[in-house]
Amino acid sequence: MPSGHAETVTLLSSLLYLYAFIPLWLCLTLILIFSGQRITSNMHTIPQVLAGIYFGYLYALLYHHFNFSVYSFLIVLSIGSILALLSIYHV
């Protein structure tokens, strides 16, 4: 299962960057600090953190592309549900 913390910080900082509230260097710094903390505290493995970063950025792009519409929310909810079911049933 992807790291939820890495996913969340990537989603939030990417949205702040995409809507020009923060510069790119700050976005990347936030992602690296929070993701690195998850690895150094042995809460997640590197692949889990990388998956969290990937999905967080994917969600940010979807929200940005569809401008926070209900459609973007349903896509993100569907992806999250599929990931949850895959982790529960170990497919």
C-alpha positions in Angstrom: 0.0 0.0 0.0 1.4 3.5 -0.8 2.4 5.8 2.0 -0.6 7.9 2.8 1.6 10.6 4.3 3.8 10.9 1.2 0.6 10.8 -0.9 -1.0 13.6 1.0 1.9 16.0 1.2 2.6 15.4 -2.5 -1.0 16.1 -3.4 -1.2 19.3 -1.3 2.2 20.7 -2.2 1.7 19.9 -5.9 -1.7 21.7 -5.9 -0.1 24.7 -4.2 2.6 24.7 -6.9 0.2 24.1 -9.8 -2.0 27.0 -8.7 1.2 29.2 -8.2 1.0 29.6 -4.5 4.5 28.2 -3.8 7.6 27.9 -6.0 8.8 24.5 -7.3 11.8 24.3 -5.0 9.5 24.6 -1.9 7.1 22.0 -3.3 10.0 19.5 -3.9 11.5 20.3 -0.5 8.3 19.5 1.3 7.8 16.3 -0.5 11.4 15.2 0.2 11.3 16.1 3.9 8.1 14.3 4.7 8.8 11.3 2.5 12.3 11.0 3.9 10.9 11.1 7.4 8.6 8.1 6.6 11.6 6.1 5.4 14.1 7.0 8.2 11.5 6.3 10.9 11.0 2.8 9.3 7.3 3.4 8.8 7.4 2.7 5.1 9.8 1.2 2.5 11.2 3.2 -0.4 8.8 1.6 -2.9 5.8 2.5 -0.7 6.9 6.1 -0.4 7.6 6.4 -4.2 4.1 4.9 -4.8 2.6 7.5 -2.5 4.4 10.3 -4.3 3.3 9.0 -7.6 -0.4 8.7 -6.7 -0.3 12.0 -4.9 1.0 13.8 -8.0 -1.4 11.9 -10.2 -4.3 13.0 -8.0 -3.1 16.6 -8.1 -2.9 16.5 -11.8 -6.4 15.1 -12.1 -7.8 17.8 -9.7 -6.0 20.5 -11.6 -7.1 19.2 -15.0 -10.7 18.9 -14.1 -10.6 22.1 -11.9 -11.8 20.4 -8.7 -15.0 19.1 -10.3 -17.1 16.3 -9.0 -15.8 14.2 -11.9 -12.2 14.6 -10.6 -13.3 13.6 -7.1 -15.0 10.4 -8.5 -11.9 9.4 -10.4 -9.7 9.8 -7.4 -12.2 8.0 -5.2 -12.3 5.1 -7.7 -8.5 4.8 -7.9 -8.3 4.8 -4.1 -11.0 2.2 -3.8 -9.3 -0.1 -6.3 -6.0 0.3 -4.4 -7.7 -0.5 -1.1 -9.4 -3.6 -2.5 -6.1 -4.8 -4.0 -4.4 -4.4 -0.6 -7.1 -6.2 1.2 -7.4 -9.1 -1.1 -3.6 -9.3 -2.0 -4.2 -9.7 -5.7 
